[in-house]
């Protein structure tokens, strides 16, 4: 395998659409209120993509050195697991990606707040550092929170609340209470993707000591949790539409609910964890599709 191909696979490009979903919703909600700055949108996307790639590199590294990625793992083979990228090279990749992501975040903060709002700039700078630390500490180190069942919490916070509300604030310099609803929705749908991943890997994670929420609650309860997360997310998005006084045509975003309904039917019938692997892509792309439709109808 060529080195470039190995790094592209380690970056897990299929995860990137999900990571920008919150940025799009927060930005285009601000745009619908005449807060327009394409520089902020551009660097918000770059920063978020950097965080997602960093998270993927760190996950590969953390699970690789801990031995979690082994022959029992169901999903695609990882870079360190396969030997395509060495441990030392991945560590350097993590450091470089962290620095580039931090640089993008600093530019984003400057574009939003300039020199006038030092307090906001300082807050978002430390928020950026926290996001970088969270991306790394999911599986890296002896205190990796992904091994203690806290991955869902951090995904919800950073890919939902911080992504949507934080991005909106970069434009508007204030918090609109209604934007909290889609923020929770995107956060919950991101949690659903992680939960699917953990449902698929429940057996191998348990054997490796990766005590995810699914390992703790068991397969049956994980399904109930999964249904609750997705149904709540879709319900809150509908509540956002109603409270925002959407016109009839704006409810076109409900088309994005169809893949989720089909997905839940598949999960309900599932008895083989390995068969859940294709559903990861469906939920991730379904979330992206929902966010894009929301961005479009918000401009009507």
C-alpha positions in Angstrom: 0.0 0.0 0.0 1.4 3.5 -0.9 2.1 5.8 2.0 -0.4 8.4 0.7 -3.2 5.8 0.4 -2.4 4.6 3.9 -2.7 8.0 5.4 -6.0 8.7 3.5 -7.4 5.4 4.9 -6.3 6.4 8.4 -8.0 9.8 8.0 -11.3 7.8 7.3 -12.7 10.2 4.8 -16.1 8.6 5.1 -16.4 10.2 8.6 -15.9 13.7 7.4 -19.5 14.6 6.1 -20.8 13.8 9.6 -18.3 16.1 11.3 -19.3 19.2 9.3 -23.0 18.7 9.7 -23.2 20.9 12.8 -21.0 23.6 11.3 -23.4 23.8 8.3 -26.5 24.0 10.4 -25.1 26.7 12.7 -23.7 28.7 9.8 -26.7 28.7 7.6 -29.0 29.4 10.5 -26.9 32.5 11.1 -27.0 33.2 7.3 -30.8 33.1 7.4 -30.6 36.0 9.9 -28.3 38.0 7.6 -25.1 37.2 9.5 -22.9 36.5 6.5 -19.1 35.8 6.5 -17.8 33.2 4.2 -14.3 33.4 5.8 -15.8 32.2 9.1 -17.6 29.4 7.4 -14.5 28.3 5.5 -12.2 28.2 8.5 -14.9 26.6 10.7 -15.1 23.8 8.2 -11.3 23.5 8.0 -11.0 23.4 11.8 -13.7 20.8 12.2 -12.3 18.6 9.5 -8.9 18.9 11.2 -10.4 17.8 14.5 -12.1 14.8 12.8 -9.0 13.7 11.1 -7.0 14.2 14.3 -9.6 12.1 16.2 -9.3 9.3 13.6 -5.5 9.3 13.8 -5.6 9.3 17.6 -8.2 6.5 17.6 -6.0 4.4 15.3 -3.0 5.1 17.5 -4.7 4.6 20.8 -6.5 1.4 19.9 -3.4 0.2 18.0 -0.9 0.5 20.9 -3.4 -0.9 23.4 -4.1 -4.0 21.2 -7.8 -3.2 20.9 -7.5 -3.4 17.1 -6.8 -7.1 16.7 -8.0 -10.1 14.8 -11.3 -10.0 16.7 -12.2 -6.6 15.4 -15.1 -6.6 12.9 -14.6 -3.2 11.2 -12.1 -2.2 8.5 -8.5 -2.9 9.4 -6.7 0.1 10.9 -3.4 1.6 9.7 -1.3 0.6 12.8 -3.0 -2.8 13.1 -2.1 -3.6 9.5 1.4 -2.2 9.7 0.7 0.3 6.9 1.8 3.2 9.3 4.2 2.8 12.2 3.4 3.9 15.7 6.1 6.6 15.6 4.8 7.9 12.2 1.3 8.1 13.5 2.4 10.0 16.6 4.1 12.5 14.4 0.9 12.7 12.3 -1.1 13.4 15.4 1.2 16.3 16.4 1.3 17.9 13.0 -2.5 17.6 12.6 -3.0 19.1 16.1 -0.8 22.1 15.2 -2.5 22.7 11.8 -5.9 22.4 13.4 -5.0 24.9 16.1 -3.6 27.3 13.5 -6.9 27.1 11.6 -8.8 27.7 14.9 -6.8 30.8 15.6 -7.5 32.2 12.2 -11.2 31.4 12.6 -11.2 33.2 16.0 -9.5 36.3 14.5 -11.9 36.4 11.6 -14.9 36.3 14.0 -13.8 38.6 16.8 -10.8 40.5 15.5 -9.0 42.5 18.1 -12.1 44.0 19.8 -13.5 41.0 21.6 -10.6 39.6 23.6 -12.7 37.8 26.1 -14.6 35.9 23.4 -11.3 35.2 21.6 -9.8 33.8 24.7 -12.8 31.6 25.5 -12.9 30.1 22.0 -9.1 29.6 22.0 -9.4 27.4 25.1 -12.4 25.8 23.7 -10.3 24.9 20.7 -7.6 23.5 22.9 -10.2 21.4 24.7 -11.6 20.1 21.4 -8.1 19.0 20.4 -7.5 17.4 23.7 -10.8 15.6 23.5 -10.0 14.3 20.0 -6.8 12.8 21.3 -7.8 11.5 24.7 -10.7 9.4 23.3 -8.5 6.3 23.1 -4.9 7.7 23.9 -3.4 7.3 27.3 -4.2 5.4 30.5 -7.1 7.7 31.2 -8.7 7.5 27.7 -12.4 8.4 28.2 -13.5 6.1 25.4 -12.5 3.2 27.5 -14.7 4.3 30.4 -18.0 4.7 28.5 -17.7 8.5 28.2 -17.4 8.7 24.4 -21.1 9.4 23.9 -20.9 12.5 26.2 -17.9 14.1 24.5 -19.3 13.4 21.0 -22.6 15.0 22.0 -20.9 18.1 23.4 -18.3 18.7 20.6 -20.2 17.5 17.5 -23.5 18.8 18.6 -23.6 21.7 21.1 -20.1 23.2 20.4 -20.4 22.6 16.6 -23.8 24.2 16.1 -24.2 26.7 18.9 -20.5 27.7 18.8 -20.5 28.2 15.1 -23.7 30.3 15.3 -22.0 32.4 18.0 -19.0 33.1 15.8 -21.3 34.8 13.3 -23.9 36.4 15.6 -21.9 37.1 18.8 -24.9 35.9 20.7 -26.9 32.7 21.4 -30.3 32.2 19.8 -32.3 29.8 22.1 -33.9 28.1 19.1 -30.5 27.0 17.7 -30.1 24.8 20.8 -32.7 22.4 19.4 -30.8 21.4 16.1 -27.6 21.4 18.2 -29.0 18.7 20.4 -30.3 16.9 17.3 -27.0 16.8 15.5 -25.3 15.9 18.7 -27.6 12.9 19.3 -27.3 11.7 15.7 -23.5 11.8 16.1 -23.9 9.8 19.2 -26.0 7.3 17.3 -23.1 6.7 14.9 -20.7 6.1 17.8 -23.3 3.8 19.4 -23.6 1.8 16.2 -19.8 1.4 16.1 -19.8 0.2 19.7 -22.7 -2.2 19.1 -20.8 -3.7 16.2 -17.6 -4.0 18.3 -19.2 -5.0 21.6 -17.5 -8.4 21.8 -14.0 -7.4 20.8 -14.2 -4.2 22.9 -15.2 -6.3 26.0 -12.3 -8.7 25.4 -9.9 -5.8 25.0 -11.0 -4.0 28.1 -12.6 -1.1 26.2 -15.6 -0.5 28.5 -17.9 1.4 26.2 -21.4 2.3 27.1 -22.6 -0.6 25.0 -20.3 -3.0 26.8 -21.7 -1.7 30.1 -25.4 -1.8 29.2 -25.5 -4.9 27.0 -26.7 -5.4 23.4 -30.5 -5.3 24.2 -30.3 -2.1 26.1 -28.0 -0.6 23.5 -30.8 -1.1 20.9 -33.3 0.7 23.2 -30.8 3.5 23.7 -30.2 3.7 20.0 -33.9 4.1 19.2 -34.3 6.7 21.9 -31.3 8.8 20.7 -32.5 8.9 17.0 -36.2 9.4 17.8 -35.4 12.2 20.2 -33.1 13.8 17.6 -35.7 13.7 14.9 -38.4 15.0 17.3 -36.3 18.0 18.3 -35.6 18.9 14.7 -39.3 18.9 14.0 -39.9 21.0 17.1 -37.3 23.5 15.8 -39.3 23.7 12.5 -42.6 24.3 14.3 -41.2 26.9 16.7 -39.4 28.6 13.8 -42.8 28.9 12.0 -41.6 27.0 8.9 -43.8 27.4 5.8 -45.2 24.2 4.3 -42.5 24.0 1.6 -39.8 24.2 4.3 -40.9 20.9 5.7 -39.2 19.3 2.7 -36.4 18.5 5.2 -38.6 15.7 6.5 -37.5 13.7 3.5 -34.3 13.1 5.3 -36.3 11.1 8.0 -36.9 8.2 5.6 -33.4 6.7 5.8 -33.5 6.9 9.6 -36.8 5.0 9.7 -35.4 2.3 7.4 -32.3 2.2 9.5 -34.2 1.7 12.8 -36.1 -1.2 11.2 -32.8 -2.8 10.3 -31.4 -2.4 13.8 -34.6 -3.8 15.3 -34.2 -7.0 13.3 -30.5 -7.3 13.7 -29.0 -10.3 15.5 -25.5 -10.3 14.1 -23.3 -7.3 15.2 -21.1 -7.6 12.1 -24.2 -6.8 9.9 -24.4 -3.3 11.6 -21.2 -2.1 9.8 -23.0 -0.8 6.7 -25.5 1.1 8.9 -22.7 3.4 10.2 -22.4 5.0 6.8 -26.1 5.3 6.4 -26.6 7.2 9.7 -23.6 9.4 9.1 -24.7 10.3 5.5 -28.3 10.6 6.7 -27.2 13.2 9.3 -25.3 15.1 6.6 -28.4 14.9 4.3 -30.6 16.2 7.1 -28.2 19.1 7.8 -28.0 20.0 4.1 -31.8 20.0 3.7 -32.1 22.2 6.8 -29.5 24.6 5.4 -31.5 24.9 2.2 -35.0 25.3 3.7 -33.7 27.9 6.2 -33.1 30.2 3.2 -36.7 30.1 2.0 
